[in-house]
Amino acid sequence: DAGPPSCGDPLRLTGAIYKLAPATKLATRPGEWNSFDIAIKRGDIEVRLNGDVVSMLENGSRQAKGHIGLQNHHEGSRVQFRNIRVKPL
């Protein structure tokens, strides 16, 4: 079984800016807690996963305010979150 259709699609990999900027590398540590840092400054978005920059979107059209969505990819996937913080830069 190849898994859900999104598996392997760089625009949907962990760390991608979903459907806007692909993840350039797979930096997850399966079975461990993974650390994300998402920085938004003047329309630019940078995503770091376990210290590695995995995606960037420059001059994006995303607003600097609104909802933050945490999600899993497909039915049956297990996702847990802890220590979520939002702070101004």
Buried (B, 14 or more C-beta within 10 A) or exposed (E): EEEBEEEEEBBBBBBBBBEEBBBBBBBBEEEEEEEBEBEBEEEEBBBBBBEEBBBBBEEBEEEEEEEEEEEEBEEEEEEEEEEEEEEEE
